[in-house]
Amino acid sequence: MTPQNVYIIGEIGQNHNGSVDLAKLLAEVAARSVKDELFGLELKPMNAVKLTKRDLNEELSASQMAAPYNSPHSFGKTYGEHRAFLELSDEQHFEVYKHAKSLGLEFVETLCAIGTLSLLKLFTPDRLKVASRDLTNFPLLNALAETKIPIILSTGMAGKKELDDALEIISKYHSNISILHCVSQYPTHPLNTNLKTITYLLKNYGQYIIGYSDHTIGISAPVAAVAMGAKIIEKHITLDRKMKGTDQAGSLGIDGIYRMVRDIRIMEMSLGKEELFIDEAVKAAKVKLERSIATKRAMKAGEIITEEDIHLLSPGDGFKWSEKYLVLNKKLIKDIGKDEIIYKEYIN
């Protein structure tokens, strides 16, 4: 079986709604086995889940934190209270990390401020994610890069300059960097998705791992991204798209998670190699369905075969039309009925 190398991240983000138990359940959904029923294939589940850690002292202006927040998705009277409700402590992140690891998943953290690096005293994530809004946050980039933990950059709000500046900073410390094409529109309109940015990144930043962080509705965009060469896929996941929370409706529910992972794994296996060849799997069909030189009429032993005596019929285990020179003007050594294949042993 083709190795299943696309690294799929289930982004929990704030879809845990402030609950460690919900976050753990999402990790369990991400880790469950995936199958292709038709061919009986056991497919690799998601590779990782991701949480986001904010330091509210470094998040928003005082006036924004104090602003009333009357959305149906609000968990507090002010935006600050809302944000505080959705924050898990370092210890709670560690608890989710340990649970994800017990399930065979890797763990990715988006750290949004220097203060959030405190959780590294408890555990070391497998990768650190830089949100696109922080590609211009040079102090944070320096602090994250100093850890030497592999870094994933998202380009959702970034152009070439912002990306190049971020890469310059991180590259002073290490080169284990991935770049995800992303559009920070929630959900992303099809006209804005621009998956061809993936091929642009592959051509111009090919020394890095290139992937796609998806905010579209459905699963077609991430599957297409894999076909275009993305090696990392990130997608928001939830237990129920109707749950309270601003990201829930734009996330994948349990069935959607299963279908996306299944289709990505099948897409990986389907890509193959850049070559035109006859696969072993089609050889039986080739013999059954291709055409061979056959008689147009019943013929007797001793007759000489002419072009008027032949046409093409299946199966394809006899002479091809390109080989008719091996048949024409040859003498039959046995009787052959009408519409029968002329095999090598029938002629001298």
C-alpha positions in Angstrom: 0.0 0.0 0.0 1.2 3.5 -0.8 2.5 5.3 2.4 -0.1 7.6 3.8 2.2 10.6 4.4 -0.2 13.6 4.4 -0.2 15.0 7.9 -3.8 15.7 8.9 -4.4 18.0 11.9 -7.8 18.2 13.5 -8.0 21.7 14.9 -10.0 21.8 18.1 -9.3 25.5 18.6 -12.0 26.8 20.9 -14.5 24.1 19.9 -14.0 22.6 23.4 -16.2 25.4 24.7 -14.0 25.7 27.8 -14.3 22.0 28.7 -11.3 19.6 28.9 -13.7 16.6 28.6 -15.0 18.0 25.3 -11.5 18.5 24.0 -10.6 14.9 25.0 -13.7 13.6 23.2 -12.6 15.5 20.0 -9.2 13.8 20.3 -10.9 10.5 20.4 -13.0 11.2 17.3 -9.8 12.3 15.5 -8.0 9.1 16.5 -10.8 6.6 15.5 -10.0 4.1 12.7 -10.9 4.8 9.1 -11.8 2.2 6.5 -12.5 1.9 2.9 -15.3 -0.7 2.8 -15.1 -1.5 -0.9 -11.5 -2.6 -0.9 -11.3 -3.5 2.8 -8.5 -1.0 3.4 -7.5 0.1 6.9 -6.7 3.8 6.5 -4.6 6.0 8.8 -6.6 8.3 10.9 -5.8 11.9 11.7 -2.2 12.5 12.7 -2.7 15.2 15.3 -5.0 17.5 17.1 -4.4 21.2 17.8 -5.3 23.5 20.6 -4.8 27.3 20.8 -3.4 29.1 23.8 -3.8 32.8 24.4 -2.5 35.1 27.1 -5.3 37.6 27.6 -2.9 40.1 29.0 -1.4 40.2 25.5 -4.5 39.7 23.4 -6.7 42.7 23.0 -6.9 46.4 24.0 -8.6 47.2 27.3 -11.5 48.8 25.4 -12.0 45.7 23.3 -11.8 43.4 26.3 -14.4 45.5 28.1 -16.8 45.7 25.1 -20.2 44.1 25.5 -20.5 40.8 23.6 -24.2 40.0 22.9 -23.7 37.3 20.3 -25.7 34.1 20.7 -22.3 32.4 20.8 -21.1 34.5 23.7 -19.9 32.9 26.9 -19.7 36.2 28.8 -21.2 39.6 29.0 -18.0 41.3 27.7 -15.6 40.0 25.0 -13.0 39.7 27.7 -15.2 37.4 29.8 -16.1 35.4 26.7 -12.4 34.9 25.9 -11.5 34.0 29.5 -14.3 31.4 29.5 -12.8 29.7 26.5 -9.2 29.6 27.8 -7.9 26.3 29.2 -5.0 26.5 31.7 -1.5 25.2 31.0 -2.4 22.2 33.2 -5.6 21.5 31.2 -3.6 21.7 27.9 -1.2 19.2 29.4 -4.1 16.9 30.3 -5.5 17.0 26.7 -1.9 16.5 25.4 -1.5 13.3 27.5 -4.8 12.0 26.3 -4.0 12.7 22.7 -0.7 10.9 23.1 -2.4 7.9 24.6 -4.5 7.7 21.5 -1.5 7.7 19.2 -2.0 11.3 18.1 0.6 14.0 17.9 -0.2 17.3 19.5 0.1 20.8 17.9 -0.2 24.1 19.8 -0.9 27.5 18.5 0.8 29.9 20.9 -0.5 33.4 20.5 1.8 35.3 22.9 5.2 35.0 24.6 3.4 34.5 27.9 1.9 31.2 26.6 5.3 29.6 26.4 4.8 28.8 30.0 3.1 25.6 29.1 6.4 24.4 27.7 7.4 23.8 31.3 4.9 21.0 31.4 5.3 19.4 28.0 6.7 19.8 24.5 4.2 19.9 21.6 5.2 18.0 18.5 4.8 21.2 16.5 4.1 24.8 17.1 1.6 26.7 14.9 1.9 30.4 14.2 -1.5 32.0 13.4 -1.4 34.1 10.3 -2.1 37.2 12.3 1.2 36.7 14.1 3.5 36.5 11.1 4.2 40.2 11.8 4.7 39.6 15.5 8.5 39.4 15.4 9.0 39.1 19.2 6.7 36.1 19.3 8.4 34.5 16.2 11.8 34.9 17.8 10.6 33.3 21.1 8.9 30.4 19.3 11.9 29.8 17.0 14.3 29.7 19.9 12.6 26.6 21.2 13.8 24.7 18.1 10.3 22.9 18.0 9.1 22.4 14.4 7.0 25.4 13.3 4.0 25.6 11.0 3.2 29.0 9.5 -0.3 29.9 8.2 -0.6 32.5 5.4 -4.3 33.4 6.0 -3.7 37.1 6.5 -0.2 37.3 5.0 1.3 38.2 1.6 4.8 37.4 0.3 6.5 40.1 2.4 5.0 39.0 5.6 5.8 35.3 4.9 9.4 36.1 3.9 10.0 38.3 7.0 8.7 35.5 9.2 10.9 32.9 7.5 13.9 35.0 7.8 13.5 35.3 11.6 12.7 31.6 12.2 15.5 30.4 9.9 18.1 31.9 12.1 17.3 29.2 14.6 16.2 26.2 12.5 14.8 25.1 9.1 12.1 22.7 10.3 9.3 24.9 8.9 6.0 24.2 7.2 3.9 26.7 5.3 0.1 26.3 5.0 -1.9 28.2 2.4 -4.9 29.6 4.2 -7.6 32.2 3.7 -8.8 33.9 6.9 -12.4 34.2 5.8 -14.8 32.1 7.9 -16.2 30.3 6.0 -14.1 30.8 2.9 -16.0 31.6 -0.2 -15.1 29.3 -3.2 -14.1 32.4 -5.2 -11.5 33.2 -2.5 -10.2 29.8 -1.8 -7.5 30.0 -4.5 -6.0 26.5 -4.2 -3.4 27.4 -6.8 -1.5 29.2 -4.1 -0.4 25.7 -3.1 1.4 25.2 -6.4 2.9 28.7 -6.1 4.3 27.8 -2.7 5.6 24.5 -3.9 7.5 26.2 -6.8 8.8 29.2 -4.7 9.2 27.7 -1.2 9.9 24.1 -2.1 12.6 23.8 0.6 9.7 23.8 3.2 6.8 21.4 3.7 3.7 22.9 2.0 0.2 22.3 3.1 -3.3 23.8 3.4 -5.4 25.1 6.3 -9.0 25.0 5.2 -11.9 27.1 6.2 -14.3 26.2 3.4 -17.5 24.3 4.0 -17.2 20.6 3.2 -14.3 18.4 2.3 -13.7 18.9 -1.4 -11.1 21.7 -1.0 -8.7 19.7 1.4 -9.0 16.6 -0.8 -8.2 18.7 -3.9 -5.3 20.3 -2.0 -3.7 16.9 -1.5 -4.1 16.2 -5.2 -2.2 19.5 -5.8 0.7 18.5 -3.6 -0.2 19.6 0.0 1.5 17.4 2.6 -0.3 18.9 5.6 -4.0 19.5 6.0 -5.6 21.3 8.9 -9.3 21.5 9.4 -11.5 22.6 12.3 -13.4 19.7 14.0 -16.4 19.6 16.3 -18.7 17.1 18.0 -21.8 18.9 16.7 -21.9 21.7 14.2 -25.0 23.1 15.9 -23.3 23.5 19.2 -22.8 27.0 20.7 -19.6 28.7 19.5 -18.5 30.8 16.6 -16.4 28.1 14.9 -18.8 25.2 15.3 -20.9 25.7 12.2 -17.8 26.0 10.0 -16.2 22.9 11.3 -16.4 19.3 10.4 -18.7 17.1 12.5 -18.1 13.5 13.3 -19.2 12.1 10.0 -17.5 14.8 8.1 -14.2 14.1 9.9 -14.4 10.5 8.9 -15.2 11.2 5.3 -12.5 13.8 4.9 -9.8 11.6 6.3 -11.0 8.6 4.3 -11.0 10.6 1.0 -7.6 12.2 1.7 -6.1 8.8 2.4 -7.6 7.4 -0.8 -6.4 10.4 -2.7 -2.9 9.8 -1.5 -3.0 6.3 -2.7 -4.5 7.3 -6.0 -1.8 9.8 -7.0 0.8 7.2 -8.1 3.7 8.2 -10.2 4.2 10.6 -13.1 4.4 8.0 -15.9 2.2 6.2 -18.4 2.2 2.5 -18.0 0.1 -0.7 -17.9 -0.6 -1.4 -14.3 -0.6 -5.0 -13.2 -4.2 -4.5 -11.9 -5.5 -3.9 -15.4 -3.8 -6.8 -17.2 -6.8 -9.2 -16.7 -9.2 -6.5 -18.0 -6.8 -5.9 -20.9 -6.9 -9.6 -21.9 -10.7 -9.8 -21.5 -11.7 -6.5 -23.3 -9.0 -5.7 -25.9 -9.5 -7.0 -29.4 -7.6 -9.6 -31.4 -7.6 -10.7 -35.0 -10.4 -13.1 -35.7 -12.1 -14.8 -38.6 -14.9 -13.2 -40.5 -16.0 -16.6 -41.9 -15.5 -20.2 -41.2 -12.1 -21.3 -42.7 -10.6 -24.7 -43.5 -7.1 -25.9 -42.9 -4.9 -25.1 -45.9 -6.6 -21.8 -46.7 -4.4 -18.7 -47.0 -5.6 -15.8 -44.8 -6.3 -12.5 -46.5 -7.3 -9.1 -45.1 -10.9 -9.8 -46.3 -11.0 -12.8 -44.0 -10.2 -11.0 -40.7 -11.6 -8.4 -38.3 -11.2 -7.7 -34.6 -13.0 -9.3 -31.6 -12.4 -9.8 -27.9 -10.6 -11.3 -26.0 -7.3 -9.6 -26.4 -5.0 -12.6 -26.1 -4.3 -13.0 -29.8 -2.7 -10.9 -32.5 -3.3 -7.2 -32.5 -4.1 -5.3 -35.7 -0.5 -3.9 -35.6 0.7 -7.5 -35.9 -1.5 -8.5 -38.9 1.6 -9.0 -41.0 2.2 -12.1 -38.8 -1.2 -13.4 -39.9 -1.8 -12.3 -43.5 -0.8 -14.7 -46.3 -0.2 -17.4 -43.7 -1.7 -20.9 -44.2 -4.1 -22.3 -41.6 -3.1 -25.6 -40.2 -6.6 -26.4 -38.6 -10.2 -25.5 -39.3 -11.6 -22.4 -37.5 -15.2 -21.4 -37.2 -16.6 -17.9 -38.0 -15.8 -15.2 -35.5 -13.1 -17.0 -33.7 -9.7 -15.7 -32.6 -6.7 -16.7 -34.8 -4.0 -17.8 -32.4 -0.3 -18.4 -33.2 -0.7 -22.2 -33.1 -3.4 -22.1 -35.8 -1.0 -20.9 -38.6 2.3 -22.1 -39.9 
